[in-house]
């Protein structure tokens, strides 16, 4: 039996939920964390560096599935929805940083309000991919992706994009010239969500869009799974080959980083789809994967059906907990029980993530989906 193309694939919710849960976990460690849960300082990649790119990949898939319902026609209601969501996400991103400043007593210090951050990049990628989807033939997807990555590679090569120095790195110089140091991230020479880095991020999201298109063209679940696995394998190989000239680098969102992380995301999506959706399409065959679904995947589905809402909540609550002393009190209690610093940090992050599961659970049970 083949799966209906309009049927909701829960594996997509699980992949999205896994990504958001990991975003919350990684962003809310306290104290000294394990090395794999720290971002690479510059060249190279850790498991932590997979989280945000996985979300952009899934957003590309979700954007395709959402706009497919409109026939990819640029009607006034569709355009209003895209613009409204873009502006909302961007403003929420600005608002999160302002909220932190306000609690520090600097509510009117707009000269130091950070302009670029995770939600702002999500907003711009969503806008760019949506505009592409409605105005450009999808036959040009691969050419557009390659063109964006080649353009960005040339910018990096001729603009010293790999220099660990804000005075010579073109990505840092452009941000500094256009926005000023007060509005940028200061823990690395380059703002990891800066303006020029949006170019490869759009290509990144378009790869997810492309995978969704191929998925919806597949005749059955088996073909969908094979498509994800084949595409993922090709992207990973190409990305690692490219890394010999353009090293993996999350801070500058290098082209090799785009290909490898998209490839790994596609591979993981294919595995999850095989585990969850393939058994449903084969009712006469038992599957050990299918038996895991009720207990194992519900946790991630809770995050997956309200991903951005729970992510925003995590950012706001982290700020509040930090300012009123809840974070320190909880961490101190953990330290009385656990002596290893890295496990202390991980335990706090796990408890914080579990707290958001508790927030998301009643919404999931009541089928309440808060769209941001």
C-alpha positions in Angstrom: 0.0 0.0 0.0 1.3 3.5 -0.9 1.1 6.5 1.4 -1.2 9.3 0.3 0.9 12.3 -0.7 -1.4 14.7 1.3 -1.1 12.6 4.4 0.8 14.2 7.2 4.1 12.5 7.7 4.8 12.4 11.5 8.5 11.8 10.8 8.8 15.4 9.7 7.4 16.5 13.1 9.8 14.2 14.9 12.8 15.5 12.9 11.7 19.1 13.6 11.1 18.4 17.2 14.4 16.6 17.7 16.1 19.6 16.2 14.3 22.2 18.4 14.8 20.1 21.6 18.5 20.0 20.8 18.6 23.7 20.1 17.1 24.3 23.6 19.5 21.8 25.1 22.6 23.2 23.5 21.7 26.9 24.2 21.0 26.3 27.9 24.0 24.5 29.3 25.3 26.0 32.6 28.9 26.0 33.6 31.5 23.7 32.0 29.9 21.6 29.2 31.1 18.6 27.3 33.2 19.4 24.2 30.7 17.9 21.7 28.1 20.3 23.1 30.2 23.3 22.4 30.4 25.1 19.0 33.6 24.8 17.1 35.7 28.0 17.7 36.4 28.4 14.0 37.1 25.7 11.4 35.8 22.3 12.1 32.4 21.0 13.3 31.0 19.5 16.4 27.6 17.7 16.9 26.4 21.0 18.4 27.0 22.7 15.1 24.4 20.5 13.4 21.4 21.9 15.3 20.6 25.2 13.6 21.3 24.0 10.0 19.0 21.0 10.6 16.3 23.5 11.5 16.8 25.5 8.3 16.7 22.3 6.2 13.4 21.2 7.8 12.1 24.7 7.3 12.8 24.3 3.6 10.7 21.2 3.6 7.9 22.8 5.6 7.9 25.8 3.3 7.4 23.6 0.2 4.6 21.6 1.8 2.9 24.8 3.0 3.0 26.7 -0.3 2.2 23.5 -2.3 -1.4 23.9 -0.8 -1.7 27.2 -2.7 -0.4 25.8 -6.0 2.6 28.1 -5.6 0.5 31.0 -6.8 1.4 34.4 -5.5 -2.0 35.6 -4.4 -2.5 38.6 -2.1 -3.5 36.5 0.9 -0.4 34.3 0.5 1.9 37.3 0.1 0.4 38.9 3.2 0.9 35.8 5.2 4.6 35.5 4.1 5.3 39.2 4.9 3.5 39.0 8.2 5.4 35.9 9.3 8.7 37.3 8.2 8.2 40.6 10.1 6.9 38.8 13.2 9.9 36.4 13.4 12.3 39.3 12.9 10.7 41.5 15.5 10.5 38.6 18.0 14.2 38.1 17.5 14.9 41.7 18.2 12.5 41.6 21.1 14.3 38.7 22.8 17.6 40.6 23.0 15.8 43.8 24.0 14.1 41.9 26.8 17.5 40.8 28.1 18.8 44.4 28.0 15.6 45.7 29.7 16.0 43.3 32.6 19.6 44.5 32.9 18.3 48.1 33.2 19.2 49.2 29.6 15.8 49.2 28.0 16.5 52.4 26.1 20.0 51.5 25.0 19.0 50.8 21.4 22.6 51.5 20.2 23.5 48.1 21.5 20.5 46.1 20.4 21.8 43.1 18.4 20.2 43.1 14.9 21.2 39.6 13.7 20.4 36.4 15.5 18.8 33.0 15.0 15.2 34.1 14.5 16.2 37.0 12.2 18.1 34.6 10.0 15.1 32.2 10.0 12.9 35.1 8.9 15.1 36.1 6.0 15.6 32.5 4.8 11.8 31.9 5.0 11.1 35.1 3.0 13.7 34.4 0.3 12.7 30.8 -0.2 9.0 31.7 -0.2 9.6 34.4 -2.8 11.6 32.0 -4.9 8.8 29.3 -4.6 6.2 31.7 -5.9 8.1 33.5 -8.6 10.7 31.2 -10.1 10.2 27.9 -11.9 11.2 25.1 -9.6 13.2 23.6 -12.5 15.9 26.2 -11.6 16.3 25.0 -8.0 19.6 23.2 -8.4 21.0 26.0 -10.6 20.0 28.6 -8.0 21.5 26.6 -5.1 24.8 26.1 -6.9 24.8 29.7 -8.0 24.4 31.0 -4.4 27.1 28.7 -3.1 29.5 29.6 -5.9 28.9 33.3 -5.3 29.5 32.9 -1.6 32.6 30.8 -2.1 34.0 33.6 -4.3 33.2 36.2 -1.6 35.0 34.0 1.0 38.0 33.4 -1.3 38.5 37.0 -2.5 37.3 38.7 0.7 39.5 36.7 3.2 36.3 35.1 4.6 38.3 32.6 6.6 40.5 35.2 8.4 40.0 35.1 12.2 40.3 38.8 12.2 37.4 41.3 12.0 39.6 43.9 10.4 40.3 41.8 7.3 37.4 39.4 7.1 34.9 40.7 4.6 31.9 39.2 6.5 32.8 41.2 9.6 33.8 44.4 7.6 30.4 44.5 5.8 28.5 44.1 9.1 30.6 46.7 10.8 30.2 49.1 8.0 26.5 48.7 7.6 25.3 48.2 11.2 28.1 49.2 13.6 29.9 47.2 16.3 27.2 47.9 18.9 24.6 45.9 17.0 26.7 42.8 16.4 27.7 39.6 18.2 31.0 40.0 20.0 32.1 36.5 20.9 33.8 35.8 17.6 35.4 38.0 14.9 32.4 37.3 12.7 28.7 37.6 13.6 27.5 34.0 13.0 24.1 35.3 11.8 25.5 38.3 9.9 24.2 39.7 6.6 26.5 38.0 4.0 26.1 34.6 5.8 22.4 34.8 4.8 23.4 33.9 1.2 24.5 30.3 1.9 21.7 30.0 4.5 19.2 30.6 1.8 20.9 28.0 -0.4 20.7 25.7 2.7 17.0 26.2 3.1 16.5 25.7 -0.7 18.1 22.3 -0.4 15.4 21.4 2.1 12.9 22.8 -0.4 14.4 20.6 -3.1 14.2 17.5 -1.0 10.6 18.2 -0.3 9.9 18.5 -4.0 11.6 15.2 -4.7 9.7 13.6 -1.8 6.3 14.7 -3.1 7.2 13.4 -6.5 8.0 10.0 -5.1 5.4 7.3 -5.7 5.5 5.7 -2.2 7.2 5.8 1.1 10.0 3.5 0.0 10.9 5.9 -2.8 10.8 8.9 -0.4 13.2 7.2 2.0 15.6 6.2 -0.7 15.4 9.7 -2.1 16.4 11.3 1.2 19.2 8.7 1.8 20.6 9.1 -1.7 20.5 12.9 -1.7 22.0 12.9 1.8 24.8 10.6 0.9 25.7 12.7 -2.2 25.7 16.0 -0.3 27.9 14.7 2.5 30.5 13.3 0.1 30.5 16.5 -2.0 30.7 18.6 1.2 33.6 16.8 2.6 35.4 16.9 -0.7 34.8 20.7 -0.9 36.1 21.1 2.6 39.7 20.4 1.5 39.6 23.8 -0.2 36.8 25.5 1.8 36.9 24.1 5.4 33.8 23.4 7.4 33.0 26.5 9.4 29.7 27.2 11.2 30.6 30.8 12.1 30.8 31.8 8.4 28.4 29.2 7.2 30.8 27.9 4.6 29.6 26.1 1.4 31.1 22.9 2.6 29.3 23.3 5.9 26.0 23.8 4.0 26.5 20.6 2.0 27.6 18.4 4.8 24.9 19.5 7.3 22.2 19.3 4.7 23.4 15.9 3.8 23.4 14.7 7.3 19.9 16.2 7.9 18.6 14.4 4.8 20.1 11.1 6.0 18.6 11.5 9.4 15.2 12.4 7.9 15.3 9.3 5.7 16.1 7.1 8.7 13.3 8.6 10.8 10.9 8.3 7.9 11.8 4.6 7.5 11.4 4.1 11.2 8.0 5.8 11.5 6.2 6.1 8.1 7.4 3.0 6.3 5.8 0.5 8.8 2.5 2.3 8.4 2.6 1.8 4.7 3.3 -1.9 5.3 0.5 -3.0 7.6 1.0 -6.7 7.1 4.6 -6.5 8.2 5.7 -6.1 11.7 8.5 -3.7 12.5 10.5 -3.2 15.7 10.8 0.5 14.7 7.0 0.8 14.8 6.9 -0.5 18.3 9.1 2.3 19.5 6.8 5.0 18.2 4.4 5.6 21.1 7.2 5.9 23.8 10.1 7.3 21.9 8.8 9.7 19.3 6.0 11.5 21.3 8.6 13.5 23.2 9.9 15.0 20.0 6.5 15.4 18.4 5.6 17.7 21.3 8.4 20.0 20.2 7.8 19.4 16.5 4.2 20.7 16.3 5.1 24.0 18.1 8.7 24.4 17.3 9.2 28.2 17.2 6.9 28.8 20.0 8.8 26.5 22.3 12.2 27.9 21.1 11.0 31.5 21.8 9.8 30.4 25.2 13.1 28.8 26.0 14.9 32.0 25.1 12.6 34.2 27.3 12.6 31.8 30.2 16.4 31.5 30.2 16.6 35.2 30.5 14.0 35.4 33.3 15.5 32.5 35.2 18.9 34.0 34.9 17.9 37.4 36.2 15.8 36.2 39.1 18.2 33.6 40.3 16.3 30.4 39.4 19.0 29.1 37.1 21.7 29.6 39.7 19.5 28.0 42.5 18.7 24.9 40.4 22.3 24.5 39.3 23.6 24.8 42.8 21.2 22.0 43.8 22.5 19.9 41.0 26.1 20.5 42.1 25.2 19.2 45.6 24.2 15.9 44.0 26.6 15.6 41.1 30.3 16.3 41.3 31.4 16.2 37.6 31.2 19.7 36.1 30.2 18.5 32.6 27.5 16.2 33.9 26.2 19.1 36.1 25.9 21.3 33.0 24.2 18.6 31.0 21.8 17.8 33.8 20.7 21.4 34.0 20.2 21.6 30.2 18.2 18.3 30.2 16.0 19.6 33.0 15.4 22.9 31.2 14.5 21.0 28.0 12.2 18.7 29.9 10.5 21.7 31.4 9.6 22.9 27.9 8.2 19.4 27.1 5.9 20.0 30.1 4.8 23.4 28.5 4.3 21.8 25.1 2.5 18.6 26.2 -1.0 20.1 26.8 -0.8 22.0 23.5 0.1 18.8 21.8 -2.7 16.8 23.4 -5.2 19.5 22.5 -3.9 19.8 19.0 -3.1 23.5 19.6 -0.5 24.7 17.1 0.9 28.2 17.8 2.2 29.5 14.5 5.0 31.9 14.5 
